[in-house]
């Protein structure tokens, strides 16, 4: 897929590349499953209305449960980010079609990581800490965050499928 210089093809030993691809795939699977669980079970608890239609943001409950520090930091903040960067390098050096699928998965997750560090984490921190924010602003930010979180979970799913296709594609140990 890529080259190191003038006519010199750089490849990574297959066992190392396979190991990183497997770790990337497994970590993506955990992130996808946890993201779906969080969207279905945890987030509704933070936005449950006291009564009636709509929702009410419970910043105190979000602070108490704080899966960002208690779970996500250990699953995605460092591990998935590091595996994504390693995957970008290794996938670039892996022959097609395995390298193409793997690179697709890594690019999707790279974009998700940028969105997470640039939007999701800072917005959630502000929502948890800023008690003086007007209710209308809080509701708008929470609604946007929840809607975009579905997009993030869809990105995890797309990347996971691409990584699975990479694992099945020729170019690894079976090549």
Secondary structure as GFF3:
##gff-version 3
##sequence-region A 1 175
A	DSSP	alpha_helix	14	37	.	.	.	ID=ss1
A	DSSP	pi_helix	38	42	.	.	.	ID=ss2
A	DSSP	alpha_helix	43	46	.	.	.	ID=ss3
A	DSSP	alpha_helix	59	65	.	.	.	ID=ss4
A	DSSP	alpha_helix	67	67	.	.	.	ID=ss5
A	DSSP	pi_helix	68	80	.	.	.	ID=ss6
A	DSSP	alpha_helix	81	92	.	.	.	ID=ss7
A	DSSP	alpha_helix	98	115	.	.	.	ID=ss8
A	DSSP	pi_helix	116	120	.	.	.	ID=ss9
A	DSSP	alpha_helix	121	129	.	.	.	ID=ss10
A	DSSP	alpha_helix	135	168	.	.	.	ID=ss11
###
